[in-house]
Amino acid sequence: MMCKYEVSPDNKLLLFNFILKKTENGKKLVDMRLIEWKIIQVVSLVCNLSYSLHSGTWKDVFDNLKEYLKIYYGSFSWFLRKLVSGSEKLFPFEAFKKHWKKYAKFGIF
C-alpha cells in the first residue's frame, strides 16, 4: 500500500507491553522497556483510525462520521504542527479525506 502519506503505526500498543522502573517511592518513572515486539507495517494513518473507530465506538459515531473525522484531523494536525513547521504540506485535509475513502476498509480487519 505505497502512497505519499504513510506512517508506521502499532495498532495495539498497550501499557502491559512495557516494563516500568520507578523510583523507590513509586512517584517518578526512571526507565521503561518494551517487552513485546510486533510486526510493523507502513500504512496510511487512516488504517489505525478506522481500526480504532470500528473496534471501540458506537453507531452514532458513524452516523456523524464527517464531523468526527474533522475533529480527529483537527487534533492530529494541531499535534503535527507542534512537531514540525509546514505540517499542512505533510498531510493536508484533502489527502486525509482521500485516504479515508481508499484505506478505511483496511482498518476493519
C-alpha positions in Angstrom: 0.0 0.0 0.0 2.6 2.5 -1.0 1.4 6.1 -1.1 2.8 9.6 -0.5 1.5 9.8 3.1 2.4 6.8 5.2 3.1 6.1 8.9 4.3 3.1 10.8 1.6 2.6 13.5 1.3 0.0 16.1 -2.5 -0.6 16.3 -2.4 -2.2 19.7 0.4 -0.7 21.8 -0.8 -1.5 25.3 0.7 -0.5 28.7 1.2 -4.1 29.7 3.7 -4.4 26.8 6.2 -2.4 28.9 8.3 -2.9 32.0 8.3 0.3 34.0 11.0 1.1 36.6 10.1 3.8 39.1 11.8 5.5 42.0 11.6 3.8 45.3 8.6 5.8 46.4 6.9 5.0 43.0 6.3 8.6 42.0 8.8 9.0 39.2 9.5 6.9 36.1 13.2 6.1 35.8 13.3 3.7 32.9 10.9 1.9 30.5 11.5 -1.1 28.3 9.3 -2.5 25.5 8.9 -6.3 26.1 6.7 -7.3 23.2 7.7 -6.6 19.6 5.1 -6.6 16.9 5.2 -6.7 13.2 5.2 -3.1 12.0 3.9 -2.1 8.6 3.9 1.1 6.7 0.4 2.2 6.0 -1.9 5.3 5.9 -2.7 6.5 9.4 -6.4 6.1 8.3 -6.0 2.3 8.8 -5.2 2.9 12.5 -8.0 5.4 12.9 -10.5 3.1 11.1 -9.5 0.1 13.3 -10.0 2.2 16.5 -13.4 3.5 15.4 -14.7 0.1 14.3 -13.5 -1.7 17.4 -14.3 0.9 20.1 -17.2 3.2 19.1 -20.9 3.2 18.6 -23.3 3.7 15.7 -23.7 7.4 16.5 -20.1 8.0 15.6 -20.7 6.6 12.1 -23.9 8.5 11.8 -21.8 11.7 12.3 -18.6 10.4 10.7 -17.8 13.6 8.8 -17.8 15.6 12.0 -15.7 13.1 13.9 -13.2 12.9 11.0 -12.9 16.7 11.1 -12.4 16.6 14.9 -9.7 13.9 14.6 -7.9 15.7 11.8 -8.0 19.0 13.7 -6.4 17.3 16.7 -3.9 15.4 14.6 -2.8 18.5 12.6 -2.5 20.6 15.8 -0.1 18.0 17.2 1.8 17.7 13.9 2.2 21.5 13.8 3.8 21.2 17.3 6.3 18.7 15.9 7.1 20.2 12.5 6.7 23.5 10.8 4.9 23.3 7.5 2.8 20.4 8.6 -0.1 21.4 6.3 2.1 20.2 3.4 2.9 16.9 5.1 -0.7 15.6 5.3 -3.3 18.1 4.1 -7.0 17.6 5.0 -7.9 16.8 1.3 -5.3 13.9 1.3 -6.8 12.7 4.7 -10.3 12.6 3.1 -9.0 10.7 0.1 -7.2 8.2 2.4 -10.4 7.6 4.3 -12.2 6.7 1.2 -9.4 4.5 -0.1 -8.0 2.9 3.1 -10.6 2.9 5.8 -11.7 -0.6 4.8 -8.3 -2.0 5.8 -8.8 -0.9 9.4 -11.9 -3.1 9.8 -9.8 -6.4 9.7 
